[in-house]
Amino acid sequence: MDTVDPARNAAPALPAGGISAVIFDCDGVLVDSEIIACRAVAELIARHEPRAPVEELVEQLVGTPDLHIVRQVAARFGTVFPEDIGPRMAQVIDDALALSLDAIPGVQAALAGLGLPMAVASNSHAARVRRSLEIAGLTRLFGAHVYTPEVVARPKPAPDLYLHAAAQLGVESGRCLVIEDSVTGTTAGVAAGMTVIGFLGGRHIRDGHADRLRAAGARLICPHMDDLAGLVASLRG
């Protein structure tokens, strides 16, 4: 697991006007679902292509659209997947999450203490995100401010979803803070003109991920939800 060098995690200069809202990714940030979903999809792909290594697929799937990985496997091995592979992947993810989903440790206390408007912006479909938030006991903290790709033209890594969330909160994008665990989501937050904190508290995080998030534009790194309040406070001055 990554260790965080305090000198490299010093708070950057405040955005103009300061931080006025926080927008969270869901999978791997609010709920510890990323490893569950990635493994479920990897095992499904491996059933259709036994030569595809499951552990390698799990790592590739983190923060990457499932169908993109399917196309890569098809190109690499010449595999012909069934036409309904997309719905099949969605179903195995939903089944796996229903059995073993947990909230990220410390997330309820961390969010309750922020004292800022909050929203969720997730690349997962709406029903899954709302069900995950309900299981984690977080629904009341976000209310109607839960946004998924159904409401925008392009999912992450495009900035559309984060820009939409900011507009619905009534906050300028430059005054929004994004909490992300993936390179894809970090890229989206940066493209939206927001300050991004890279989160390392999910079980899917591997060594070197902090550096990958920094390279994508994350300004700070948060190893655990217990660290979030202090990092947000530093950005607010």
Summary of the structure (lengths in Angstrom):
residues: 237
radius of gyration: 17.4
end to end distance: 29.3
largest distance: 54.8
contacts: 801
relative contact order: 0.20
helix: 51%
strand: 11%
